[in-house]
Amino acid sequence: MERSRTLARDSATTRRKLEERSARLSPSVTKLESLATLTLPTPEALARLGNRFSEIEDSRRQTEAAIKLLDLAIEEAQKTLKVLVSGEPVASADRIADARQVREESWQQLRPLVLGEDAPVALASRPVIVDLFETRVSEADRLADAATRDADRVAQYNTEQKSLTNKLNERSKLKDQQTETASQLNQTSSEWLALWASVTSSPGTPGEMVSWIDSVKLLTEQRELLIADEAALAALNPQITELHTALEALSSEVGLEKPAAVPTESLLILIDKHLKELAIVWNNRAVSQGLAADGRKQLARFEKNLAAHTLKETAWSASWKVATAALGFDVQASLAAVAAAVKVWRDIPARRLVYESEMKRVRGMDRDITKFEQEVNRLTQLIAPELPQLPPVDQAIRLSEIVAGQARQQLLYETAESKVEQESSNLETAERNADRDSKLVQTRMSELALTSEPIATLERLERATAIRSRIIAARSTLIAQSDGLPEDQLRTELNGFDSQATLIEIQLLAQGFPAQDGAINQVFADKSAQEKALIDAESGSGAEVALQQLKSAEVEIETAAHDYLTLALSANMLNRVIEEHRATQSAPLMQSAGILFRSLTNGAFTHIDQEFDPDNDRPQLVGVRDTGKTVCIDGLSEGQRDQLYLALRMAYLDDYAKKSEPVPFIGDDIFTTFDEVSTRAGLLALADIGLHLQPILFTHHRFVADMAKEALGDQVDIIDL
C-alpha cells in the first residue's frame, strides 16, 4: 500500500513537472506523449546548416562593413571634388576635348571659305562663322592654358574622379554580393524550416535548437522512467484488489460490521482499530477481575491489622503521658513538639564547642591581619615610600607589580649585555677572517697577474671550473663508449652524422626491447619447466603411483571447484540482494537528485549512482556521464561538486516536504561557481520544488535576479535590500 501511494504520488508529480518543463520549452511541446513520436534532425544536419548560417552571417557582416567603409570613402572623395571645382571650373581633359571638338566643327564650316571652295553658305552668315570659330579657338586655347597653369589641381581632380569611379564600381559589386548573400540566407532558412517542419514551424537558432534537442532527450528519458513507474503502479493494482478481498473476510471474522464500499487502506485502518479495541476490552476485563480479588484480600488483612494497631495505640498513649509528665511537658503536648525540644537539647553541647572553635579562629585571623598590615607598611617604606596610602591588600598587589617589573628589567639588561658581548666577539672574528681572506686573494691575484675585481675574477673561475668539470665528464663518457678509439678519429667519423635519424632508430629499437625481453623470459621459463619435468620424470614414482596421484588430484580439483562455485554463487546472490535493497532504499531520492543534477550540469551527467570505493570498500557517490563513465566526487570540478550537493539537498527537501511539514529552503549566493546555463537551470529547479516548500535565494549579483525574472516571470518575487 505504501509503495502504491508513493508511486502514485511520485508519478503524478513527475508527470506534472514534465508537462511544465515541456510547456516551458521554446518551441514548446504541448503533449508529453508527443515527445516519443518526434522525428528530430540528425546532429550532422544541424552542424551542416549551423556552419552555413555562421558562414553566411560572417560574409554578411564583412560585406556590410566594407560597404560602410566605401560609403565613407565615396563621401570623402565627393567632398574633395567639390572643393577642387569651387571657384573657376577645373579644365579637365574632358572639357578640353569637348572644346576642341567644337572648334573642329567650326573649322569644318570655315575651311571651304578659306580654301576658296564653293560652299553653300550665305555671305551674311560668313562673318558669324568666323567669329564663332575665333571664339571657340580662344575657348579651347584658354582651357589648354588653364590646364597648363593649374596642372596640379587638374591632376588631383582627374585622380579623385577616377578613384571615385572605381569606388562606385566596387560598391556596386558589393551590393550584388550582398544581394547574393541575402539569397543564400533565404535558401538556408528555407532548408532550416524544412528540416524542422515535422517538429515546429518556428524553430530558433541552431545553438538554441541544439539545447532544445538536449532538453527533449532529457524529457524523453524522464518520460520513460515515468512510464516504468506507472507500469509498476498498474502491476500493484491486482495485488491491492486481492488484499481488499482478504481484508473484507477478516473484518467478518473479527465481528466488524460489514462496512459500505470503502477503500482498502480505510478498511485496513478500521480492522486495526477494531482489533485494538477488542484487545483493550479483554485486558480491562482481566485486570478488573484480578483487582477485585486482590482488593478483598487486602481489606481482610487491613481489618486484622487495624484491630492490633488499636490495642498498641492504647498502650502507647498511656506510657506517653507518663513520659511527658516526667520531662515537664503538658499532658496534651504533641509528639512533634517533644521531639523538637529533645533535638535542641542534644545539639546544644556540640554547637557550643563549634562556637568556641570559630571564635579562636577569628582571634587568630585578627592577629595575622595586624601582622600583615605591619609587614606591608614596612616593605612600602623600604621599596616605594612615594606610594599613596592604600588598603593593605591593594598596597601588597602594587608592591608585587613593582618587584616583578624590576625583575623583568634586570633580566632584559643581563640578556642584552650577554648578546652585546657575543656579537662583539663574532664581529672581531669576522673582521680577522675578512682581513686574512682579502690578503690571500690579493696574493693569489698578484701571482696570477690578474687586474680585475676579485669578485668578478672569482665568478669567472667558478664558471670555468664548472665548464671544465662538464668537459671531463663528457670526455669520460665518450671514452667509455668509443671502444678504445682516439677522440680525433671519432671526430672524423662523426662528420656528416645524422643525429635525428639516429634518435629515431634508437626509439624504434627501444620500442622492441619489451617484446624481446618477454620472448627471452618466455624461452627461459619454458627451458626451466622442461628441465624440471625431466628431473621429475627421472626421479619420480612408477606409472601406478602416478596414476593414483592423478586420480587424487582430479578429485581434489573437483572438490575445490565445487566449493569455489558454491562460494562464488553465494557471493553473487548476496551482492545482488544488497544492491536490490540499496536500490529500493535510495532509488526515489537518488532518481530525483539525478534528474536535478543532469539539469544543473546541462546534460554533462545523466544521473547519480553509488559504487564501492576500491580503497576502503565503502559506497561512494559518483556522477554518470552519457557514455557510462563514472566520476567520483574528487574528480569533479568545484562547480560540478556544488551542483551535485545542491541537487542532493533539493531532492531531500522536496521528499521531506511531501511526507512532513515543509521547511523553507534558504540559499546565499549558491550560484557563485555556476555558469549562465547552470544558473538558469538552478533557478528553474528551485521553482519546481517551490510547489512543496518555500525557496528563498539571497544574491548580490544583479544578473541572477534579472535571469530569474526572465525565466520565471510572475512565479518569482524579487525584493531589493
Sequence and secondary structure as in RCSB ss.txt:
>XXXX:A:sequence
MERSRTLARDSATTRRKLEERSARLSPSVTKLESLATLTLPTPEALARLGNRFSEIEDSRRQTEAAIKLLDLAIE
EAQKTLKVLVSGEPVASADRIADARQVREESWQQLRPLVLGEDAPVALASRPVIVDLFETRVSEADRLADAATRD
ADRVAQYNTEQKSLTNKLNERSKLKDQQTETASQLNQTSSEWLALWASVTSSPGTPGEMVSWIDSVKLLTEQREL
LIADEAALAALNPQITELHTALEALSSEVGLEKPAAVPTESLLILIDKHLKELAIVWNNRAVSQGLAADGRKQLA
RFEKNLAAHTLKETAWSASWKVATAALGFDVQASLAAVAAAVKVWRDIPARRLVYESEMKRVRGMDRDITKFEQE
VNRLTQLIAPELPQLPPVDQAIRLSEIVAGQARQQLLYETAESKVEQESSNLETAERNADRDSKLVQTRMSELAL
TSEPIATLERLERATAIRSRIIAARSTLIAQSDGLPEDQLRTELNGFDSQATLIEIQLLAQGFPAQDGAINQVFA
DKSAQEKALIDAESGSGAEVALQQLKSAEVEIETAAHDYLTLALSANMLNRVIEEHRATQSAPLMQSAGILFRSL
TNGAFTHIDQEFDPDNDRPQLVGVRDTGKTVCIDGLSEGQRDQLYLALRMAYLDDYAKKSEPVPFIGDDIFTTFD
EVSTRAGLLALADIGLHLQPILFTHHRFVADMAKEALGDQVDIIDL
>XXXX:A:secstr
 HHHHHHHHHHHHHHHHHHHHHHHSSS  S GGGGTT     HHHHHHHHHHHHHHHHHHHHHHHHHHHHHHHHH
HHHHHHHHHTSSS    HHHHHHHHHHHHHHHHHHHHHHHT      GGGHHHHHHHHHHHHHHHHHHHHHHHHT
HHHHHHHHHHHHHHHHHHHHHHHHHHHHHHHHHHHHHHHHHHHHHTTTT SS   HHHHHHHHHHHHHHHHHHHH
HHHHHHHHHHHHHHHHHHHHHHHHHHHHTT    SS  HHHHHHHHHHHHHHHHHHHHHHHHHHHHHHHHHHHHH
HHHHHHHHHHHHHHHHHHHHHHHHHHTT  TT  HHHHHHHHHHHHHHHHHHHHHHHHHHHHHHHHHHHHHHHHH
HHHHHHHH TTS    HHHHHHHHHHHHHHHHHHHHHHHHHHHHHHHHHHHHHHHHHHHHHHHHHHHHHHHHHT 
 S HHHHHHHHHHHHHHHHHHHHHHHHHHHHTTT  HHHHHHHTTT  HHHHHHHHHHHHHHHHHHHHHHHHHHH
HHHHHHHHHHHHHHS  HHHHHHHHHHHHHHHHHHHHHHHHHHHHHHHHHHHHHHHHHHHHHHHHHHHHHHHHHH
TTTS  EEEEEE TTT  EEEEEE TTS EEEGGGS HHHHHHHHHHHHHHHHHHHHHHS    EEEESTTTT  
HHHHHHHHHHHHHHTTTS EEEE S HHHHHHHHHHHGGG      
